[in-house]
């Protein structure tokens, strides 16, 4: 049986890299005061038909379930979040600062950085309309990437104002009900040749020269972004951000401030993207809940590619994996008659929070020490040669010393001061 196209097996080394990314995402989100939430993998397809729009609808994994309901595996989280908040918004103080780490599914053409299943960090702030919330969102996004050892030499946040494009379209008599279609064309501006773009713009009565002229003078149209950049400058993060009105985002619900993140070498797809969706909650609740909102998503596939291709980031990941997956201790049994005693000591050390391994089957002492090295253990505990005393061996330096059983935990705690029990 072959793996389905666009899906992944997570062997232990792959799972370790995935867990590294998820743990960093959680760590930074909590540092910023965000609370974790989650939602269902399956949703009614109407949720996405009405709320997502654009090409995403053609990428749904959808089917009719046994109850006759037309459902889809979630391709994104914002519509689910909007439904959840609209249902219980009175139960929470505003603004809400929420994050999640869901797995998504999209029937897309596979290519570098794009699979049909992926994990994604979503961060959202709901109920705060000020530019301070916009800046906070960009700050957490920047710090997420910095936490992986990436710097402004490695990535850039390109910021835009979708409202500026909407006004551009309306001034040129683009019908209001076709503005989203016009924005979809602008969204592909950088990825298309002039020959491809001209006829698409002509359908709206707009020329490529009009668009290029608008892009050359963005400051006047995007003045609302100045408070955002001032905030980031005060944090010392403005060097990560550039104004770029070619960014408009493809999803229908975005309303104003939008952004995308790219690697500086332009070898990857967008690392992350998001913006404001101030009208979605009102739409979801038929006008009963009217809260502003903004957020972003960051996928694991492109991010992992960039980490692997950036030596400082890759080395940091490898250190984390070695530290979190290596054993603290390895129990070496020199006398099989002492196995019950070894199991008692093994369990007491695990109960104390240490990562302890041992040979499940009887083996020569030399082979057991080899296993200890392979597991990355810091200290081997030799049991049976000098019973009831125990011999400890620091594998990195070959230092050995003898301890009594009743002082073992205290000695281990002293010998492993840098280790945590988490």
Secondary structure, DSSP 8 states (H G I E B T S, - for coil): ----TT-----HHHHHHHHHHHHHHHHHHHHTT-EE----SEEEHHHHHHHT-GGGGGG--EEE-TTS-EEEE-S-SHHHHHHHHHHHGGGS-SSEEEEEEEEEE-----BTTB-SEEEEEEEEEES--SHHHHHHHHHHHHHHHHTTT--TTTEEEEEEEHHHHHHHHHHTT--GGGHHHHHHHHHTTTTS-HHHHHHHHHTTT--HHHHHHHHHTHHHHTGGGHHHHHHHHHHT-GGGEEE-TT---S-TT--SEEEEEEETT--SS-SEEEEE-TTHHHHHTTTS----EEEEEEEHHHHHHHHHHSHHHHHHHHHHHHHHHS-SEEEEES-GGGHHHHHHHHHHHHHTT--EEE-SS---HHHHHHHHHHTT-SEEEEESSSTTSEEEEETTTTEEEEE-GGGHHHHHHHHTTT----
